Amino acid sequence: MGDRSEKHRCTVTVGPEFRAFIDNAISRFSYLHPSVEITVGADVTLVTDAKVDLADLVRDFQFALYRQKIYAETLSLRTTLIEGVMNR
């Protein structure tokens, strides 16, 4: 008889200011949690059969989302700074 693990599901509400960053945030998050299934609709749904704290999954996904937003919004500033330091 096969091992039938129970699936655990949680929903992450993503505000409109973060929607543009979902795909890249999923890449960041999936690196840390490769066994989590992710579905994007009106909200983001995380499904896992691993024994993890769902609050930790939500926190990690939100952190990946925030990091991606910060990265994207500061990329031009960092590029300009590096070009200035390197005298390009």
HELIX and SHEET records of a PDB file:
HELIX    1   1 PRO A   16  PHE A   21  5                                   6    
HELIX    2   2 ILE A   22  LEU A   32  1                                  11    
HELIX    3   3 LEU A   54  VAL A   85  1                                  32    
SHEET    1   A 3 HIS A   8  VAL A  12  0                                        
SHEET    2   A 3 VAL A  44  THR A  48 -1                                        
SHEET    3   A 3 GLU A  37  VAL A  40 -1                                        
END                                                                             
